[in-house]
Amino acid sequence: MKDKVFPISMTVLWGVTFGAAMHNWTLGICMGLCMGTVFGLFDAGKDEDDK
């Protein structure tokens, strides 16, 4: 969980930022999730390869 703190915090940050900028929280959350994928929030299989 410790390695997921940065991507989760970036997702929340961008979600709030885009939500406030677009005046639409639904689009802001969706854009925040997109930015979370950019920062590696959904890295499937990464942990299994490193062990």
Secondary structure, 3 states (H helix, E strand, C coil): CHHHHHHHHHHHHHHHHHHHHHCCHHHHHHHHHHHHHHCCCCCCCHHHHHC
